[in-house]
Amino acid sequence: MAVLFYFVIRAIFNADRAEREAMARAEETRNAEDARNQESGREKNGEDDIDPT
């Protein structure tokens, strides 16, 4: 029983680690897309990051 318990717990932890890694990659991709969309929006609107003062 202890061996079975070990393998079940190990599988759960491995699945959790894989899910966390996938979520981190998805968040990085989403952040990169958001940054590109904001940059393209600025170019379309003619907005610059130049301080007018």
PDB file of N, H, CA, C and O in Angstrom:
ATOM      1  N   MET A   1       0.826  -1.204   0.000  1.00  0.00           N
ATOM      2  CA  MET A   1       0.000   0.000   0.000  1.00  0.00           C
ATOM      3  C   MET A   1       0.866   1.262   0.000  1.00  0.00           C
ATOM      4  O   MET A   1       0.541   2.250  -0.658  1.00  0.00           O
ATOM      5  N   ALA A   2       1.953   1.213   0.735  1.00  0.00           N
ATOM      6  H   ALA A   2       2.217   0.410   1.269  1.00  0.00           H
ATOM      7  CA  ALA A   2       2.816   2.390   0.823  1.00  0.00           C
ATOM      8  C   ALA A   2       3.428   2.717  -0.542  1.00  0.00           C
ATOM      9  O   ALA A   2       3.573   3.889  -0.889  1.00  0.00           O
ATOM     10  N   VAL A   3       3.783   1.704  -1.305  1.00  0.00           N
ATOM     11  H   VAL A   3       3.665   0.752  -1.023  1.00  0.00           H
ATOM     12  CA  VAL A   3       4.370   1.925  -2.626  1.00  0.00           C
ATOM     13  C   VAL A   3       3.336   2.545  -3.560  1.00  0.00           C
ATOM     14  O   VAL A   3       3.653   3.465  -4.315  1.00  0.00           O
ATOM     15  N   LEU A   4       2.128   2.056  -3.515  1.00  0.00           N
ATOM     16  H   LEU A   4       1.871   1.309  -2.902  1.00  0.00           H
ATOM     17  CA  LEU A   4       1.055   2.614  -4.331  1.00  0.00           C
ATOM     18  C   LEU A   4       0.794   4.074  -3.943  1.00  0.00           C
ATOM     19  O   LEU A   4       0.643   4.938  -4.806  1.00  0.00           O
ATOM     20  N   PHE A   5       0.745   4.329  -2.650  1.00  0.00           N
ATOM     21  H   PHE A   5       0.868   3.626  -1.949  1.00  0.00           H
ATOM     22  CA  PHE A   5       0.546   5.685  -2.163  1.00  0.00           C
ATOM     23  C   PHE A   5       1.659   6.605  -2.673  1.00  0.00           C
ATOM     24  O   PHE A   5       1.389   7.727  -3.100  1.00  0.00           O
ATOM     25  N   TYR A   6       2.898   6.137  -2.630  1.00  0.00           N
ATOM     26  H   TYR A   6       3.117   5.225  -2.283  1.00  0.00           H
ATOM     27  CA  TYR A   6       4.035   6.915  -3.094  1.00  0.00           C
ATOM     28  C   TYR A   6       3.857   7.302  -4.564  1.00  0.00           C
ATOM     29  O   TYR A   6       4.038   8.465  -4.925  1.00  0.00           O
ATOM     30  N   PHE A   7       3.505   6.336  -5.407  1.00  0.00           N
ATOM     31  H   PHE A   7       3.358   5.391  -5.114  1.00  0.00           H
ATOM     32  CA  PHE A   7       3.367   6.617  -6.836  1.00  0.00           C
ATOM     33  C   PHE A   7       2.185   7.549  -7.124  1.00  0.00           C
ATOM     34  O   PHE A   7       2.261   8.383  -8.027  1.00  0.00           O
ATOM     35  N   VAL A   8       1.129   7.415  -6.386  1.00  0.00           N
ATOM     36  H   VAL A   8       1.067   6.738  -5.653  1.00  0.00           H
ATOM     37  CA  VAL A   8      -0.026   8.304  -6.580  1.00  0.00           C
ATOM     38  C   VAL A   8       0.337   9.735  -6.201  1.00  0.00           C
ATOM     39  O   VAL A   8       0.034  10.671  -6.941  1.00  0.00           O
ATOM     40  N   ILE A   9       0.976   9.906  -5.066  1.00  0.00           N
ATOM     41  H   ILE A   9       1.222   9.146  -4.465  1.00  0.00           H
ATOM     42  CA  ILE A   9       1.365  11.242  -4.620  1.00  0.00           C
ATOM     43  C   ILE A   9       2.387  11.844  -5.585  1.00  0.00           C
ATOM     44  O   ILE A   9       2.318  13.032  -5.900  1.00  0.00           O
ATOM     45  N   ARG A  10       3.326  11.036  -6.048  1.00  0.00           N
ATOM     46  H   ARG A  10       3.382  10.071  -5.792  1.00  0.00           H
ATOM     47  CA  ARG A  10       4.323  11.530  -6.998  1.00  0.00           C
ATOM     48  C   ARG A  10       3.659  11.982  -8.297  1.00  0.00           C
ATOM     49  O   ARG A  10       4.040  13.007  -8.863  1.00  0.00           O
ATOM     50  N   ALA A  11       2.677  11.231  -8.771  1.00  0.00           N
ATOM     51  H   ALA A  11       2.367  10.398  -8.311  1.00  0.00           H
ATOM     52  CA  ALA A  11       1.959  11.603  -9.993  1.00  0.00           C
ATOM     53  C   ALA A  11       1.199  12.914  -9.800  1.00  0.00           C
ATOM     54  O   ALA A  11       1.155  13.748 -10.704  1.00  0.00           O
ATOM     55  N   ILE A  12       0.613  13.090  -8.641  1.00  0.00           N
ATOM     56  H   ILE A  12       0.649  12.412  -7.906  1.00  0.00           H
ATOM     57  CA  ILE A  12      -0.122  14.330  -8.357  1.00  0.00           C
ATOM     58  C   ILE A  12       0.832  15.515  -8.365  1.00  0.00           C
ATOM     59  O   ILE A  12       0.533  16.552  -8.958  1.00  0.00           O
ATOM     60  N   PHE A  13       1.980  15.368  -7.708  1.00  0.00           N
ATOM     61  H   PHE A  13       2.224  14.527  -7.226  1.00  0.00           H
ATOM     62  CA  PHE A  13       2.945  16.466  -7.670  1.00  0.00           C
ATOM     63  C   PHE A  13       3.508  16.767  -9.053  1.00  0.00           C
ATOM     64  O   PHE A  13       3.695  17.934  -9.398  1.00  0.00           O
ATOM     65  N   ASN A  14       3.780  15.749  -9.843  1.00  0.00           N
ATOM     66  H   ASN A  14       3.628  14.801  -9.562  1.00  0.00           H
ATOM     67  CA  ASN A  14       4.279  15.964 -11.203  1.00  0.00           C
ATOM     68  C   ASN A  14       3.244  16.682 -12.065  1.00  0.00           C
ATOM     69  O   ASN A  14       3.589  17.575 -12.838  1.00  0.00           O
ATOM     70  N   ALA A  15       1.990  16.295 -11.934  1.00  0.00           N
ATOM     71  H   ALA A  15       1.711  15.569 -11.306  1.00  0.00           H
ATOM     72  CA  ALA A  15       0.931  16.944 -12.694  1.00  0.00           C
ATOM     73  C   ALA A  15       0.790  18.411 -12.274  1.00  0.00           C
ATOM     74  O   ALA A  15       0.591  19.286 -13.117  1.00  0.00           O
ATOM     75  N   ASP A  16       0.892  18.670 -10.977  1.00  0.00           N
ATOM     76  H   ASP A  16       1.053  17.960 -10.293  1.00  0.00           H
ATOM     77  CA  ASP A  16       0.790  20.043 -10.482  1.00  0.00           C
ATOM     78  C   ASP A  16       1.941  20.886 -11.000  1.00  0.00           C
ATOM     79  O   ASP A  16       1.734  22.030 -11.403  1.00  0.00           O
ATOM     80  N   ARG A  17       3.140  20.345 -10.997  1.00  0.00           N
ATOM     81  H   ARG A  17       3.308  19.415 -10.670  1.00  0.00           H
ATOM     82  CA  ARG A  17       4.308  21.079 -11.486  1.00  0.00           C
ATOM     83  C   ARG A  17       4.159  21.391 -12.978  1.00  0.00           C
ATOM     84  O   ARG A  17       4.454  22.500 -13.421  1.00  0.00           O
ATOM     85  N   ALA A  18       3.701  20.406 -13.739  1.00  0.00           N
ATOM     86  H   ALA A  18       3.461  19.504 -13.378  1.00  0.00           H
ATOM     87  CA  ALA A  18       3.520  20.614 -15.176  1.00  0.00           C
ATOM     88  C   ALA A  18       2.452  21.684 -15.436  1.00  0.00           C
ATOM     89  O   ALA A  18       2.602  22.511 -16.335  1.00  0.00           O
ATOM     90  N   GLU A  19       1.392  21.661 -14.657  1.00  0.00           N
ATOM     91  H   GLU A  19       1.270  20.989 -13.926  1.00  0.00           H
ATOM     92  CA  GLU A  19       0.330  22.654 -14.835  1.00  0.00           C
ATOM     93  C   GLU A  19       0.832  24.055 -14.503  1.00  0.00           C
ATOM     94  O   GLU A  19       0.517  25.014 -15.208  1.00  0.00           O
ATOM     95  N   ARG A  20       1.607  24.174 -13.437  1.00  0.00           N
ATOM     96  H   ARG A  20       1.864  23.396 -12.864  1.00  0.00           H
ATOM     97  CA  ARG A  20       2.159  25.483 -13.072  1.00  0.00           C
ATOM     98  C   ARG A  20       3.086  26.014 -14.161  1.00  0.00           C
ATOM     99  O   ARG A  20       3.055  27.204 -14.475  1.00  0.00           O
ATOM    100  N   GLU A  21       3.909  25.139 -14.738  1.00  0.00           N
ATOM    101  H   GLU A  21       3.934  24.173 -14.482  1.00  0.00           H
ATOM    102  CA  GLU A  21       4.803  25.552 -15.819  1.00  0.00           C
ATOM    103  C   GLU A  21       4.007  25.989 -17.045  1.00  0.00           C
ATOM    104  O   GLU A  21       4.349  26.981 -17.689  1.00  0.00           O
ATOM    105  N   ALA A  22       2.954  25.255 -17.367  1.00  0.00           N
ATOM    106  H   ALA A  22       2.677  24.449 -16.844  1.00  0.00           H
ATOM    107  CA  ALA A  22       2.117  25.612 -18.516  1.00  0.00           C
ATOM    108  C   ALA A  22       1.420  26.947 -18.286  1.00  0.00           C
ATOM    109  O   ALA A  22       1.325  27.765 -19.201  1.00  0.00           O
ATOM    110  N   MET A  23       0.937  27.167 -17.079  1.00  0.00           N
ATOM    111  H   MET A  23       1.015  26.503 -16.336  1.00  0.00           H
ATOM    112  CA  MET A  23       0.279  28.437 -16.770  1.00  0.00           C
ATOM    113  C   MET A  23       1.269  29.599 -16.844  1.00  0.00           C
ATOM    114  O   MET A  23       0.914  30.681 -17.312  1.00  0.00           O
ATOM    115  N   ALA A  24       2.492  29.389 -16.393  1.00  0.00           N
ATOM    116  H   ALA A  24       2.780  28.510 -16.013  1.00  0.00           H
ATOM    117  CA  ALA A  24       3.504  30.439 -16.463  1.00  0.00           C
ATOM    118  C   ALA A  24       3.827  30.773 -17.923  1.00  0.00           C
ATOM    119  O   ALA A  24       3.961  31.945 -18.277  1.00  0.00           O
ATOM    120  N   ARG A  25       3.951  29.745 -18.768  1.00  0.00           N
ATOM    121  H   ARG A  25       3.842  28.793 -18.481  1.00  0.00           H
ATOM    122  CA  ARG A  25       4.220  29.993 -20.187  1.00  0.00           C
ATOM    123  C   ARG A  25       3.055  30.729 -20.832  1.00  0.00           C
ATOM    124  O   ARG A  25       3.269  31.640 -21.632  1.00  0.00           O
ATOM    125  N   ALA A  26       1.828  30.350 -20.500  1.00  0.00           N
ATOM    126  H   ALA A  26       1.654  29.609 -19.850  1.00  0.00           H
ATOM    127  CA  ALA A  26       0.651  31.003 -21.070  1.00  0.00           C
ATOM    128  C   ALA A  26       0.591  32.468 -20.631  1.00  0.00           C
ATOM    129  O   ALA A  26       0.244  33.343 -21.425  1.00  0.00           O
ATOM    130  N   GLU A  27       0.928  32.729 -19.376  1.00  0.00           N
ATOM    131  H   GLU A  27       1.209  32.018 -18.732  1.00  0.00           H
ATOM    132  CA  GLU A  27       0.903  34.109 -18.885  1.00  0.00           C
ATOM    133  C   GLU A  27       1.980  34.945 -19.569  1.00  0.00           C
ATOM    134  O   GLU A  27       1.739  36.104 -19.905  1.00  0.00           O
ATOM    135  N   GLU A  28       3.174  34.366 -19.781  1.00  0.00           N
ATOM    136  H   GLU A  28       3.370  33.424 -19.508  1.00  0.00           H
ATOM    137  CA  GLU A  28       4.222  35.099 -20.480  1.00  0.00           C
ATOM    138  C   GLU A  28       3.802  35.422 -21.912  1.00  0.00           C
ATOM    139  O   GLU A  28       4.048  36.523 -22.403  1.00  0.00           O
ATOM    140  N   THR A  29       3.171  34.465 -22.574  1.00  0.00           N
ATOM    141  H   THR A  29       2.970  33.570 -22.174  1.00  0.00           H
ATOM    142  CA  THR A  29       2.698  34.680 -23.942  1.00  0.00           C
ATOM    143  C   THR A  29       1.643  35.771 -23.976  1.00  0.00           C
ATOM    144  O   THR A  29       1.677  36.647 -24.841  1.00  0.00           O
ATOM    145  N   ARG A  30       0.711  35.722 -23.042  1.00  0.00           N
ATOM    146  H   ARG A  30       0.683  35.010 -22.340  1.00  0.00           H
ATOM    147  CA  ARG A  30      -0.355  36.724 -22.979  1.00  0.00           C
ATOM    148  C   ARG A  30       0.222  38.113 -22.713  1.00  0.00           C
ATOM    149  O   ARG A  30      -0.212  39.091 -23.321  1.00  0.00           O
ATOM    150  N   ASN A  31       1.197  38.205 -21.810  1.00  0.00           N
ATOM    151  H   ASN A  31       1.550  37.411 -21.316  1.00  0.00           H
ATOM    152  CA  ASN A  31       1.813  39.498 -21.519  1.00  0.00           C
ATOM    153  C   ASN A  31       2.550  40.046 -22.736  1.00  0.00           C
ATOM    154  O   ASN A  31       2.503  41.247 -23.004  1.00  0.00           O
ATOM    155  N   ALA A  32       3.230  39.170 -23.471  1.00  0.00           N
ATOM    156  H   ALA A  32       3.268  38.195 -23.253  1.00  0.00           H
ATOM    157  CA  ALA A  32       3.937  39.610 -24.673  1.00  0.00           C
ATOM    158  C   ALA A  32       2.952  40.096 -25.730  1.00  0.00           C
ATOM    159  O   ALA A  32       3.200  41.102 -26.395  1.00  0.00           O
ATOM    160  N   GLU A  33       1.836  39.386 -25.890  1.00  0.00           N
ATOM    161  H   GLU A  33       1.634  38.568 -25.350  1.00  0.00           H
ATOM    162  CA  GLU A  33       0.816  39.809 -26.856  1.00  0.00           C
ATOM    163  C   GLU A  33       0.200  41.138 -26.444  1.00  0.00           C
ATOM    164  O   GLU A  33      -0.033  42.002 -27.289  1.00  0.00           O
ATOM    165  N   ASP A  34      -0.066  41.308 -25.158  1.00  0.00           N
ATOM    166  H   ASP A  34       0.123  40.606 -24.471  1.00  0.00           H
ATOM    167  CA  ASP A  34      -0.625  42.576 -24.676  1.00  0.00           C
ATOM    168  C   ASP A  34       0.340  43.725 -24.938  1.00  0.00           C
ATOM    169  O   ASP A  34      -0.081  44.810 -25.340  1.00  0.00           O
ATOM    170  N   ALA A  35       1.633  43.494 -24.714  1.00  0.00           N
ATOM    171  H   ALA A  35       1.975  42.613 -24.388  1.00  0.00           H
ATOM    172  CA  ALA A  35       2.624  44.544 -24.955  1.00  0.00           C
ATOM    173  C   ALA A  35       2.676  44.893 -26.434  1.00  0.00           C
ATOM    174  O   ALA A  35       2.760  46.068 -26.792  1.00  0.00           O
ATOM    175  N   ARG A  36       2.628  43.878 -27.302  1.00  0.00           N
ATOM    176  H   ARG A  36       2.560  42.923 -27.011  1.00  0.00           H
ATOM    177  CA  ARG A  36       2.639  44.150 -28.748  1.00  0.00           C
ATOM    178  C   ARG A  36       1.385  44.905 -29.150  1.00  0.00           C
ATOM    179  O   ARG A  36       1.457  45.834 -29.955  1.00  0.00           O
ATOM    180  N   ASN A  37       0.235  44.523 -28.605  1.00  0.00           N
ATOM    181  H   ASN A  37       0.176  43.769 -27.951  1.00  0.00           H
ATOM    182  CA  ASN A  37      -1.018  45.201 -28.946  1.00  0.00           C
ATOM    183  C   ASN A  37      -1.008  46.652 -28.479  1.00  0.00           C
ATOM    184  O   ASN A  37      -1.493  47.535 -29.186  1.00  0.00           O
ATOM    185  N   GLN A  38      -0.462  46.903 -27.299  1.00  0.00           N
ATOM    186  H   GLN A  38      -0.068  46.186 -26.724  1.00  0.00           H
ATOM    187  CA  GLN A  38      -0.384  48.277 -26.819  1.00  0.00           C
ATOM    188  C   GLN A  38       0.550  49.099 -27.695  1.00  0.00           C
ATOM    189  O   GLN A  38       0.258  50.254 -28.005  1.00  0.00           O
ATOM    190  N   GLU A  39       1.671  48.509 -28.094  1.00  0.00           N
ATOM    191  H   GLU A  39       1.908  47.571 -27.843  1.00  0.00           H
ATOM    192  CA  GLU A  39       2.624  49.233 -28.948  1.00  0.00           C
ATOM    193  C   GLU A  39       2.013  49.532 -30.305  1.00  0.00           C
ATOM    194  O   GLU A  39       2.173  50.638 -30.822  1.00  0.00           O
ATOM    195  N   SER A  40       1.315  48.566 -30.893  1.00  0.00           N
ATOM    196  H   SER A  40       1.186  47.668 -30.473  1.00  0.00           H
ATOM    197  CA  SER A  40       0.701  48.809 -32.193  1.00  0.00           C
ATOM    198  C   SER A  40      -0.436  49.825 -32.065  1.00  0.00           C
ATOM    199  O   SER A  40      -0.691  50.577 -33.006  1.00  0.00           O
ATOM    200  N   GLY A  41      -1.109  49.863 -30.944  1.00  0.00           N
ATOM    201  H   GLY A  41      -0.902  49.252 -30.179  1.00  0.00           H
ATOM    202  CA  GLY A  41      -2.157  50.850 -30.709  1.00  0.00           C
ATOM    203  C   GLY A  41      -1.597  52.248 -30.624  1.00  0.00           C
ATOM    204  O   GLY A  41      -2.216  53.198 -31.102  1.00  0.00           O
ATOM    205  N   ARG A  42      -0.424  52.384 -30.016  1.00  0.00           N
ATOM    206  H   ARG A  42       0.078  51.611 -29.628  1.00  0.00           H
ATOM    207  CA  ARG A  42       0.214  53.697 -29.940  1.00  0.00           C
ATOM    208  C   ARG A  42       0.626  54.181 -31.319  1.00  0.00           C
ATOM    209  O   ARG A  42       0.474  55.359 -31.645  1.00  0.00           O
ATOM    210  N   GLU A  43       1.148  53.266 -32.128  1.00  0.00           N
ATOM    211  H   GLU A  43       1.272  52.310 -31.863  1.00  0.00           H
ATOM    212  CA  GLU A  43       1.572  53.649 -33.472  1.00  0.00           C
ATOM    213  C   GLU A  43       0.383  54.081 -34.310  1.00  0.00           C
ATOM    214  O   GLU A  43       0.485  55.033 -35.084  1.00  0.00           O
ATOM    215  N   LYS A  44      -0.744  53.395 -34.167  1.00  0.00           N
ATOM    216  H   LYS A  44      -0.827  52.622 -33.538  1.00  0.00           H
ATOM    217  CA  LYS A  44      -1.931  53.746 -34.936  1.00  0.00           C
ATOM    218  C   LYS A  44      -2.488  55.105 -34.500  1.00  0.00           C
ATOM    219  O   LYS A  44      -2.966  55.883 -35.325  1.00  0.00           O
ATOM    220  N   ASN A  45      -2.420  55.378 -33.197  1.00  0.00           N
ATOM    221  H   ASN A  45      -2.032  54.746 -32.527  1.00  0.00           H
ATOM    222  CA  ASN A  45      -2.972  56.628 -32.679  1.00  0.00           C
ATOM    223  C   ASN A  45      -1.991  57.781 -32.786  1.00  0.00           C
ATOM    224  O   ASN A  45      -2.347  58.927 -32.515  1.00  0.00           O
ATOM    225  N   GLY A  46      -0.775  57.493 -33.173  1.00  0.00           N
ATOM    226  H   GLY A  46      -0.486  56.561 -33.394  1.00  0.00           H
ATOM    227  CA  GLY A  46       0.223  58.550 -33.266  1.00  0.00           C
ATOM    228  C   GLY A  46       0.774  58.981 -31.925  1.00  0.00           C
ATOM    229  O   GLY A  46       1.396  60.040 -31.829  1.00  0.00           O
ATOM    230  N   GLU A  47       0.564  58.191 -30.889  1.00  0.00           N
ATOM    231  H   GLU A  47       0.059  57.331 -30.967  1.00  0.00           H
ATOM    232  CA  GLU A  47       1.056  58.527 -29.567  1.00  0.00           C
ATOM    233  C   GLU A  47       2.519  58.101 -29.446  1.00  0.00           C
ATOM    234  O   GLU A  47       2.920  57.061 -29.968  1.00  0.00           O
ATOM    235  N   ASP A  48       3.297  58.911 -28.758  1.00  0.00           N
ATOM    236  H   ASP A  48       2.971  59.755 -28.333  1.00  0.00           H
ATOM    237  CA  ASP A  48       4.691  58.595 -28.499  1.00  0.00           C
ATOM    238  C   ASP A  48       4.930  58.651 -27.019  1.00  0.00           C
ATOM    239  O   ASP A  48       4.135  59.210 -26.264  1.00  0.00           O
ATOM    240  N   ASP A  49       6.043  58.061 -26.605  1.00  0.00           N
ATOM    241  H   ASP A  49       6.690  57.607 -27.218  1.00  0.00           H
ATOM    242  CA  ASP A  49       6.425  58.091 -25.201  1.00  0.00           C
ATOM    243  C   ASP A  49       7.312  59.293 -24.893  1.00  0.00           C
ATOM    244  O   ASP A  49       8.023  59.288 -23.888  1.00  0.00           O
ATOM    245  N   ILE A  50       7.283  60.308 -25.726  1.00  0.00           N
ATOM    246  H   ILE A  50       6.705  60.312 -26.542  1.00  0.00           H
ATOM    247  CA  ILE A  50       8.115  61.487 -25.539  1.00  0.00           C
ATOM    248  C   ILE A  50       7.415  62.421 -24.572  1.00  0.00           C
ATOM    249  O   ILE A  50       6.220  62.688 -24.698  1.00  0.00           O
ATOM    250  N   ASP A  51       8.186  62.921 -23.591  1.00  0.00           N
ATOM    251  H   ASP A  51       9.157  62.703 -23.488  1.00  0.00           H
ATOM    252  CA  ASP A  51       7.660  63.847 -22.606  1.00  0.00           C
ATOM    253  C   ASP A  51       7.556  65.230 -23.238  1.00  0.00           C
ATOM    254  O   ASP A  51       8.578  65.753 -23.680  1.00  0.00           O
ATOM    255  N   PRO A  52       6.368  65.858 -23.308  1.00  0.00           N
ATOM    256  CA  PRO A  52       6.217  67.143 -23.987  1.00  0.00           C
ATOM    257  C   PRO A  52       6.819  68.319 -23.241  1.00  0.00           C
ATOM    258  O   PRO A  52       6.864  69.419 -23.792  1.00  0.00           O
ATOM    259  N   THR A  53       7.277  68.141 -22.028  1.00  0.00           N
ATOM    260  H   THR A  53       7.241  67.248 -21.580  1.00  0.00           H
ATOM    261  CA  THR A  53       7.800  69.279 -21.260  1.00  0.00           C
ATOM    262  C   THR A  53       9.226  69.564 -21.541  1.00  0.00           C
ATOM    263  O   THR A  53       9.794  70.493 -20.966  1.00  0.00           O
TER     264      THR A  53
END
